[in-house]
Amino acid sequence: MSRRPVLLAILAVLVPLGLVGPATAAPTPAAAVTPSQANGQLRVCGVKLCNSRRAAVQLRGMSTHGLQWYSQCVNDASLDALAGDWGADIMRISMYVQEGGYETDPAGYTDRVSSIIDKVTARGMYAIVDWHMLDPGDPYYNLSRAKTFFTEIARRHNANTNLLYEIANEPSGVSWSRIKSYAEELIPVIRAVDPETPILVGTRAWSSLGVSDGANESEVVNNPVNAANIMYTFHFYAASHRDEYLNALSRAADRIPMFVTEFGTQEYTGDGPNDFAMAQRYLDLLARKQISWTNWNYSDDLRTGAVFEEGTCPNGPFTTPARLKPSGEWVRDHIR
C-alpha cells in the first residue's frame, strides 16, 4: 500500500493545527488593546472610577484648548500621536460656551464636538465632553443651552461606552448649593437619553472644592449631589495651588469620587514658570488614590501650559520632543 494517502491524511490534521508548515511562516501579531477595549463602559463604584469588571481604573490624558481658537491642533495626525506615541487613555474635548464658543453657533459646535468624539472613539480612547462654562461663573446662566447641547450629544452617542460628560467646567461666584441644584436639574435631562455615561460635576471656586474661596471639601462631602454614577472635579495649577489644595483633594478622595479634569505644572493662568516638584506631588497622590486626570492643554498656544511650541499645529510633528515645551515633555513622559 502506498504511504502517500497516509501522509496526506496526517498533514490534513497537522497543518491546520499549526504543527507543521512552511519554515518561513511568521505568527500574525496581536492587535494592541486600546484603553476603551480593555475597560469598556465606565461606572462610578464607591469613590472610584471603575471599568466594566468593576475594577478601579486611573485614566491619564490631555485636554484640548478652546475649540474656537485651537481646533487646528485636533486633527488625525495629532490624535494618532496622542493615542499611539503618547499612550493616552483619554482626551477632554474643551468646548467653551462663551468667548466665541458654543453660544455663537450651537449647531456648528455640536457638530464639531460630535466629530471629535468619533475620531477619539476610532482611536480607542475615552472622551470627556467638557461644557467649558467659565464667565459668567453661575452655571444657571447656561442651563437651557446645556440641556439642548447634552441632549443632542447623548442622542447621537448614547451607544458609546467611552464617554464622560463634564457639565460645569469651573463654577465661580456662586454657592455650592446653587451648583448642586443646577446639576440636579440637568442630570435627569441627560439620563433620559443616556442612562450609562458617568457625569462630572464642577465644584465651587473654579473647581477647587471651594478652597479658592476659603472653604474646603466638607461642603460637598456633607451635601452631595442627589444622583448616581457621578464624580466631582478638581483643578489645580502646581505653581499656584499648594498644600492646602493638595490636602483638600486628598481628604475628599477618601469620601467622594474625584476626577482631575484639568491641571497645569505652572501658575493658575496656564502661564509662567513650571513647578515640576509640586506637580509631581500631585501626580503621586493621584496615582495612590487612582484619581484620573487630564492636563491643560494639547495646543501650541504661546503660554507655558500648552504642550507644543508655537507653530506646531496643524502639521506637527506631534511626537518629537523637539516640538514640545518643557511642560509638554514632562506630561508626555508621565502619560507614557
N, C-alpha and C positions, 0 to 999 in steps of 0.2 A: 504493500500500500504506500502511495506517495505521501511524503511528510508535508507537502505544500498546503493541502487543505487544513491540516492540523495547525501549522504555523500561522496561517491566515486567521484561523479561529482564535488563536491565542492573542494575536495582535489586535483583533477586533475588540477584545476585552481590555487589553493593557493600554492602548493608545488613548481612548477617552479618559482613562484614569490618570493620564499623565505619567505613567510609569515607564514608558518608552516613548521615543520621538526623536526628532532631529536634534543633534547635539548643539546646534546654534540657537535653538528656541529660547527666548527670554521671557520671564514672567511679566505679565501686564501689571504696571504699578497701580497700587490702590489710589483712588482719588482722595485728596485731602478732605477731611471732615471739617466743615465750616462751623463757626460758633452756633449758628441757628440750627444746623443739623444736629449738633451734639447735644443741645439743650432744649430745643423745641419751645413750646409755649411756656412763657414765664408766668409765675404766680407768686404773690407775697405769701410766705408761710412764717407765722410768728413775726420776728423782727428782721427776717432775711428775705432777699430776693432768691427764689428757688426756680429750678428747671422743672421739666415735665415729670421727672422722677422724684421731685420734692427734695432734691439735694441743693444746698445753698451754693450760689454762684457769685462771682465778682466779675463784672464786665468792665473793660478798660478801653477807652477810645477817645474820640475827638468831637468837638462841637464846630460846626461851621460858624463863620461870621454872619452878619446880617445878609440875607439873600438879595436885598435890594442894592447892596454895594459889592458883594464878592461872590456872586453866583458863578463867575468865571473860574473860581477855584474849586467848583464842584462839577467835575466832568468825568468822562470814562477813565482817563489816564490817572487822575488824582484818586479816584475811588479804587481803581486797581491797585495803586500804591498803598493806600490805607489798609485795604483788606489783605494784600499779599506781603509787600515789603515791611510794612509797619506791624502787621499782625493784629490789627484792631478787632475788637469784638462788636463795636457799636459806633454809630455816628449820630450825633444830635443835630437835627435839622432846625436851625435857628431862624424862624420867620418873625421878624419884627411886626408888630401891629401898627404902630405909628412910625414916625421918622421916615416916611416914604415907603412904608411896607404895606401890609395887607389892606389897610383901610383905603388905600388909593386904587386898588384893583383886586377886590375879593376873589373874583373868578380866576383871574390870572395867577394870583399867588396860591390859590388852592390847587390849580393845575401844576404849578411849579413844584410844590411840596409833594404832591402825589407822584410826579415823575421821579423825584429824587428817592422817594420811598421805594419805587420799583427798581431803581438802579442799585440801591443799597441791598435790597432783598436779593437781587440776582447774584450778588457777591457774598451772600451768606452771612451778612452782618445784621445786628439788631439796629433799629432806628428809634430815636426819641423825636416825636413831633412836638416841637417847642413853640408854644404860644408865647412869643417873646414880648410880653407887655412890660413896659419899663416906665414910661412917662406919658400919662399920669400913672401913679403907683396904685391907685384904687382899682382892683380887678373888676369891680362892678361897672366901671366906665365902659368896658368892652364885653360885658356879659352877653348881650344879644349877638354880637359878632362871633363870640366864642361858640355859642350854641350852633350858629349856622355853619361855621368852619368845621368843628369837630363832628357834627352830624354828617357832613358830606364826606370828610376823610374816613370816618368809621363806615359809612355806607360803601365806599369804594374798596376799603381794605379790611373789612371785618373777617375775612378768611385768612388774613395774615397771622402768623404766630410769632412774628419778630418785632412787634411794636410796643412802645410805651408812649403814653400821652402826658405831656407836661403842660398843665392847664393854666399856670400863672408863673411866669419867669421870676420876677423879683418884686413882689408887692412892697410898697413903702408908703409911709404916712397914714397908715390905717391900722386898726386894731386886729389882733388875731381872730377875734370873734367875727369880724366882718369878712376876713379871708375865708374862715371856716364856713360861713353862711354862703358865700359865693361858690365854694366847692360843692356844698351840699345841694345847691340849686343846679349846677352844671353837670355833675356826675350822673344823675339819673337820666339826663338827656342823652349822654354818651352811651350809658348802659342799655338804653332801649334799642340801640342799634348794634352795639358791640359789648357783649357781657363779659368778655375774657381778658381784654388788654389791661395791664396794670396802669394805674393813673398816678401821676406825680404831682403833689400839691406844694406850691411855694410857701415858704414860711415868712414871718414878719421881718421887716427891716432888711430888704434886699436878700431874702432867703438866708438869713443869718441866725435863724431860730430866735430872733429878737435881740441878739447880743448887740448889734449896732445901734439899738435904741435903749441900751441899758438894761434889757431884760435877760431872760435865759430860757432854756428849753422847757421849763416847767409849765409854761402857759399852753404848749402843745401837748405835752405828756399828760397833763391833767384835764385837757379838754380837746380830745382828738376829734377828727372829722368822723361823722357817722356814716361810714361807707366801708365796704370790704375791698380787698385787693388794691390798696393804695399805699403809697410811700410819701415821705416828706423830703423836700430838697434842702440842701445846704450848699452855699457858695463860699469859697474863700480865695483870697489872694495873699500868698505867703509873706510878702514883704510888708503887708499892712495888718494882716489878721493874725494875732499872736496867740499866746497860751489861753487867754480867756475864750477865744473862739474854738480852739482845738479841744479844750476840756469840755465845753458845752456839747460839741459834736460827739465826743467820746461817751459822755453820760447819756445823751439822747439815744444813741445807737443801741444801748442796752435795754431801752424801754419801747422805742417805736422804730418802724422801718425807715432807714435813711438812704438817700441816693445823692451823691455829689454830682449834680448835673453841670457844674461849671467851676473851674478853678484856674488860677494862674500862678506862676512862680514869681511874679513881680507885684507891683502895687495894685490897689483896687481899681485903678483906671485902666488896667491892662497894659500899662507902660512903666517905664522906669527900670531901675536895676533889679536883677533877679536875686532871690534869696533861696538858693537850692537847698541849703541846710534845713531851713524851716519847711520847705516844700517836702523834703524827704521825711520829716517827722510826720507830716500829714499822711503821706502815702504809706508809711509804715503802719499808722493807725488804721487806715482804710483796708490794708491787707489783713491785719489781725482780725478785724471785725467784719471782713467780707463785704465792705461797702463799695458799690460800683461807682465809677467816675468817668467823666468826660472833661477834657482840657479845652480851655478857650485860648486860641482858636486856629482852625485849619484854613489859614488865608495868608496872603502876602501883604497885609496891612503894614504900615510903617512902624507901628508900635512893637515893643519888645515881646508882647504876648502872642503875636502872630508867628506861627512856626516857620514860615518861609520868608526868605529875603524878598524885598520888593522886586517886582517884575517876573517872579517865578510863574505866576498864573497868566494865561491858561495853559501854557505848553510844557511847564515843568523844566527839568526833571524833578519829580517829587520824592525820589528815593535816595538821592546822593546827599551826604552830609554837607557838601559844598554849597547847597542851596538852602540849608537850614540855619536859622538863627540859633544862638546858644540854647534858648528855651526849647526850640524845636528839636534839637539834637537830644537834649535831656529827656523830653517827654517821649520821643520816639524810642529811646533806649528803655524807658520804663514800660512802655506798651509791649515792646518786643520781649 
